[in-house]
Amino acid sequence: MDSRELSLANFMKVDDVDIMGRAKMFKEFLDDTMDKKHSQYRRVSLDGSGPIMRVQDKYTGDVKEMVYLASNDYLNLTKHPRTIAAGKAALEKYGSGAGSVPLLGGTLDLHIELEERVAKFKGSEAAIIYTSGFGSNAGTLLSILQENDIAILDMLVHASIIDGCKNTNTKFFRHNDMDSLEHALTRVKNKYNTKLIVVDGVYSMDGDIAKLDKIVELAHAHGAYVMVDEAHASGVIGKTGRGTPQHFDIEGKVDIVAGTFSKALGVVGGFIAAKQELIELLHFYSRPYMFSTAMTPQAAGSLIAAMDVIEEEPQLREKLWSNINYFKENLLSLGFKLGNSETAIFPIIIGDDWKVKEACRRLHEMDIYVNPVLYPAVPKKLARIRMSIMSAHEKEHLDKALNALETVGREFNII
Ligand SMILES: Cc1ncc(COP(=O)(O)O)c(C=O)c1O
């Protein structure tokens, strides 16, 4: 099997074979990507997230020290002394697990403290916490939207949002295009009980920011609600890191603020911040909340500290932004195309799966850790190298990456 001709899309649905037959075919595809040194997935880190990562190279068996440009740990809170100390204290006090689902004994006073801290951080009445951001988005949407409702989605929203809309009607609008959103709102007028516009605050593959102020205006004019997924925005944008509503000075005007604890907050889990009565509904109808054991004490403890750090140590965000500006200026002056990137996420759009795979192979050899993003994750003409940077990157790390990118850019006629 030649993986050059194929993509993950070819194995999503395979006719006339059973599951083992499908798995065997997919394994042949993966083996060929290994032979071509195009398999950059599940690289094994020996010491966790940081600006430099020690990686066990699956091709040579050697341990490589790589400049790590693939983390969502934007403020490096995974290794912050305050998040570690708070996590350790919670582990010592409550033990390693919560012991039950939240409704049936698993709710700790620490979980309540975290919910209140999230509500304060997001400026909302109340919040609910989940053990995953994916589960929090999907579980919330699946429980609140019914067959007489409609979700109006930016075409680039995260997969967790798309999966969450399986019980309801959906309509997509062109990415961050307000005319297209207005058109969609006009078309669905008076037909549904609830119209809910769902967008990401910062888009995970493009790094651009939703026009949330305009979206809220349009929603009000058309009797719709708004939900924003703050996964890549919390801690990164807004004057004190509170995310997209703060960035646009519209805090309190977004009906449902969703987010993950796994990116700038440096732990794991997700949350919804909204009106108290909506949160109560989720306690009893959101299945990933009700039927899944409550968050570990260590995660909850670290997360409370993470929000304190975000608000009390602005120098971390300032350093991140100085890195973003430095990296962006240099990439643009080298001639790379970065789409509409406005935050710590940098797509280098190449538009050719093969070139992206080859470029990532070369960058791996040069100890630069980036990720390929290929069809069907993005349309073929938007295949890209995706990079993200952190506050703990130093100029020397970014310069090493820029030199390697320049070499690869010339080798593959990208610049
Ligand atoms: C925009 C967005 N929303 C939600 C999620 C899911 O979050 P988690 O990784 O915490 O499950 C992700 C994570 O990849 C994401 O990028």
The ligand as a MOL file (V3000), in Angstrom:
LIG
                    3D

  0  0  0     0  0            999 V3000
M  V30 BEGIN CTAB
M  V30 COUNTS 16 16 0 0 0
M  V30 BEGIN ATOM
M  V30 1 C -11.2080 24.3940 20.4110 0
M  V30 2 C -11.1680 23.1630 21.2800 0
M  V30 3 N -12.2460 22.8570 22.0130 0
M  V30 4 C -12.2730 21.7790 22.8120 0
M  V30 5 C -11.1890 20.9220 22.9040 0
M  V30 6 C -11.2690 19.7110 23.7760 0
M  V30 7 O -10.5820 19.9330 24.9550 0
M  V30 8 P -9.8720 18.8040 25.8100 0
M  V30 9 O -8.5690 18.5030 25.1330 0
M  V30 10 O -9.6910 19.4410 27.1160 0
M  V30 11 O -10.7760 17.6280 25.8410 0
M  V30 12 C -10.0460 21.2000 22.1680 0
M  V30 13 C -8.8640 20.3260 22.3110 0
M  V30 14 O -8.2010 19.8500 21.5980 0
M  V30 15 C -10.0250 22.3540 21.3220 0
M  V30 16 O -8.9580 22.6480 20.5880 0
M  V30 END ATOM
M  V30 BEGIN BOND
M  V30 1 1 1 2
M  V30 2 1 2 3
M  V30 3 2 2 15
M  V30 4 2 3 4
M  V30 5 1 4 5
M  V30 6 1 5 6
M  V30 7 2 5 12
M  V30 8 1 6 7
M  V30 9 1 7 8
M  V30 10 2 8 9
M  V30 11 1 8 10
M  V30 12 1 8 11
M  V30 13 1 12 13
M  V30 14 1 12 15
M  V30 15 2 13 14
M  V30 16 1 15 16
M  V30 END BOND
M  V30 END CTAB
M  END
